């Protein structure tokens, strides 16, 4: 599979250092062989200027800036539409978060090969590594219902994770596991199917985008997959440096949760899911405060 058929979108928001680390990890192995669009989502620092200066000599890298910060889905859609409109040959679209690092010189060829071989497969992701540990089990849920992900976000409920997630349906020949949801931090989709489901839902500002994709793909009777042949590093922080940032993160997560329940769940599950959210919310707030205090106490010692 030629890399001419692939376009990559990386969304930047006040994260110049992370974004350049991500882009440079791709360029290390692929140089000018892949089309890359960096979308600055109206950063309020110097990111857009610095990115333009840093990649001025790269003909395969295009740097755009959105008219306003419309969120994760909006920003990535700007990049994907640019690729679709400017490159007729594009057949595959990749979304990669700026806090991702590529560690392989054939990761894209491997993933594209698996997509090309399987007509049922709409999208694929490599295994995700966080803190030197592979995290594959969290992406094979029983159904794409948001509450499973919300419950699994609790540190003190980690022991119940196995109850929420099912076993993989695995194609042993191609080393691909069919799952309901793939990580939103790095995935590749077949362009035509992605366009068919409307790309990313821009009404959802932040968090839970991969769950919406999973639901849409399942409704269209396609599949999503995890490749056991490749992995990537995700420098993901589960907690923020301040209480305000933590609660802001929680606010957007709740909004996404309720949006999914309203527009993607059936009525019964939407009500149950929302009630469970209300039930667990005080515990989540308490956990955020406790973890923040523990981290602060360690820093002060």
Secondary structure, 3 states (H helix, E strand, C coil): CCHHHEEEEEEECCCHHHHHHHHHHHHHHHCCCCEEEEEECCCCCCHHHHHHHHCCCCCCEEEEECCCCCCHHHHHHHHHHHHHHHCCCCCEEEEEECCEEECCCCHHHHHHHHHHHCCCEEEEEEEEEECCEECCHHHCECCCCHHHHHHHCCCCCHHHHHHHECCCEEECCCCEEEECCCCCCEEEEEHHHHHHCCCCCCCCCCCCHHHHHHHHHHHCCCEEEEEEEEEEEECCCCCCCCHHHHHHHHHHHHHHHHHHHHHCCCHHHHHHHHHHHHHHHHHHHHHHHHHHHHHHHHHHC
